[in-house]
Every structure is written in C-alpha cells, then in structure tokens.
Amino acid sequence: MKRGAAILCSLVLAVVSVVVFVFVLPVGGPALPGTSILDDAPRSSEAQAKQPEQQPPVISESEDLGSHPMDAIIETMTLEEQVAQMFWVRCPQQGAVEFVEKYAPAGFVLFGQDFENKSKEDIAQTVYTYQEASNIPLLIGVDEEGGKVVRASAYRQLRRWPFESPQEVYAQGGLSRVEEDTVEKDQFLKKLGINVNLAPVADVSTNAKDFMYPRTLGKSAKETADYIGVVVRTMKQDGMGSVLKHFPGYGSNGDTHTGSVTDTRPAETFHNSDFLPFRAGIAQGANAILVSHNIVQVFDAAQPASLSPNIHQILREELGFQGVIVTDDLAMGAITVPEKEAAVLAVQAGNDLLLSSNFEAQYRAVLEAVKVGTISEDTIHHAVRRVLQWKADLGLIKAQGT
C-alpha cells in the first residue's frame, strides 16, 4: 500500500514538473515579464557602450529602383537633377544662388576665397541663402584638416589661431587631445553652416621628406588607424560629415596637383599598412572616402586610382565600404585626359560624387553619356542613393513617408 502511494506521488510530481517546464517556463522565452535569460550575466558599461549603432541601408547594385528608402525622392527627380546630385562643386564666386536654382548640385566645396574678409555671420548667412535656393539640402564642405590645410581658420576674424596639424595636436596629449580638437573643429564649422569636413587624412607616412607627411599623423599604420577611429567617431557624434583621404593610401608619392604620379609599391604594403586606417574609419561609420589620382601600378597600371574600376572594387568588396566614394578634384594635373572624358570615366569607375571645378562641361558630358547608353541609368540611381543617404545620415533630409 505504502509502495503504491509512493509511486502515485512520484507520478503526480513528474506531471507537475512537465506542466511547469512546458507552460510556465517556455524555452527561449523570458521567465518573467521584463527579464531575460541573460539578465544575470555581468554587463560592464564598456560593453554597453560598444553596442553597434544602427547602420544605413546597404545598397546592393542589383536592387531595383523602389527598394531603398531614398528611392521615393529619386523617383520625383528628372535625369538632369539626378546627374547634378553627383557633382560636388567648387563654389562659384559670382551667381552661386542662381547656380543652385538652375542645377541643384549635391553641394558646394568652399575654399579660402569664400572666407576672406568675411565675418562668421556673413558666411553663415551666405551659406543659408545657398540652402534656401535648393530643393534638396546641400553638402557644404571644406578642407579643414589642421596645420598645412586650413581654409577657414586661417583667417583671424574667424578664429584667433588656425587649427594645428594632427602631429601637433597628438603631441600635446595623444588621442584625448585629438578628440578635443575634433570637437572644437566640428563646432567651429557648424556655426558657419558647414556640414562636411573633407578630413581626416588617413594616409600613413613616417618620413618627413614625403609630400603628404605634414598632413598625416606621422606615425605607424596602427597608430594612424587608432587616430582615424577617434576622429571619425567624434565627427559622427557631432553630426559632422567625414571624408577619409586619400584612398588607397598616398605613400611617399609626389604631388598630384601638378602632374601624373605612379605608385610602384607592392600589394602587401597596401593590405598590411595603408588600408588599416581606412578600415578603422569605415568601422566607425565614415561617411565618404576620397580616392586619389595616383596610378597604383599593382592594382591598375593604366588609370589613376580615381578613374580605376579595380580600385573601387577593392574599396567596396575587400574593405566592405557602403558609403559615398568621392573623386579628388578632376581639375588636378594628374588627370591627363580631357575633363569631360575624366568625368565619364569617373562615373564608370564607381564614384558617387565628383569634385568639380568645371561643372557645366563635366555635367553635360555625364548627362550625354547616360542618354547614349555609355553610362546606365542604374549606375546614376545607385550613386544618387548613396549621396542622398549621406544627407539623411547628417539630418539634412528624411526619406519620404518617414
């Protein structure tokens, strides 16, 4: 009798256990509302801080128009308007507002002459008139690297002293001082109405005789990568657009402003050194990468990097970059083909934005190439997607319907 009672009790307990396991604590679900099976695991504030930020939609070249958040805007644009969104133009000294109203380019790049003898208020008001004239907000960019290249802070009425070079800033306090300097720079530019700094310089150089050395950190690839990561992360936090330059890495080469330059270094140097800072910037959400005019022999012995499909394929596929690819200015001496031809080749190579000092001729050349089928409309659509997505990431526009 006792044995039978014991068996019965055991059966009842087994049934109750099964019911509790199946219905009260379902596998994969929370034990109690608001808790998780991971809640008891230790969680440091550092780990929480490293949670990945939401990334912009990945643009696949196989996607049809209508499959991306920016496509609703593109569908309202004429072909002429779309092609114009692929040009980042040196700001005209006369008739800039009328230029915007007529063409609506992606934006303007400002140079020293746009700041000379002007107050902060003058510049901010002028930029505001540019923005008011455009149906799609403009990228207003400037080269404010610090040190050798300072377009705005070079003028005393705008800042008491110019921003210092990356090497000088780093020497003052390492990466902490770099972060402070980046914040100061971002705040300074934003007050002028500028939303993109064509910086930081991601080139690796440790030889003071190199042409690019004064504009770099002047340290090893790893140290440069750490520097780039801090700058890009800080710029992103501040809402300032960033442009890494000069892909695939400038090395010890000469000045492409004045003539053709050929880089004869082996592929291993790029993979093991030059690419590291660019990878660091991409990991931190760099908005854009500018491609140099160097002929990098190991990747493409025939074309400058800016006009080379091979270089752009490396940037997209090997480095996984999904943002905007920008040419260096197509008016520079290293571009030996006519500028109109260069503009068409740049689009065919995979650039999304063309830095242009001769807009009308280059714009009409690209437009004509689309009309005759030398450049496909899909190529234009995908480039404009990236440009518009960048503007959305900077808070300049919103996807229609959001």
Secondary structure, 3 states (H helix, E strand, C coil): CHHHHHHHHHHHHHHHHHHHHHHHCCCCCCCCCCCCCCCCCCCCHHHHHCCCCCCCCCCCCCCCCCCCCCHHHHCCCCHHHHHHCCEEEECCCCCHHHHHHHHCCCEEEECHHHCCCCCHHHHHHHHHHHHHHCCCCCEEEECEEECCEECCCCCCCCCCCCCCCHHHHHHHHHHHHHHHHHHHHHHHHHHCCCCEECCCECCCCCCCCCCCHHHCCCCCHHHHHHHHHHHHHHHHHHCCEEEEEEECCCCCCCCCCCCCCEECCCHHHHHHHHHHHHHHHHHCCCCEEEECCCEECCCCCCCCHHHCHHHHHHHHHHCCCCCEEEECCCCCCCCCCCHHHHHHHHHHHCCCEEEECCHHHHHHHHHHHHHHCCCCHHHHHHHHHHHHHHHHHCCCCCCCCC
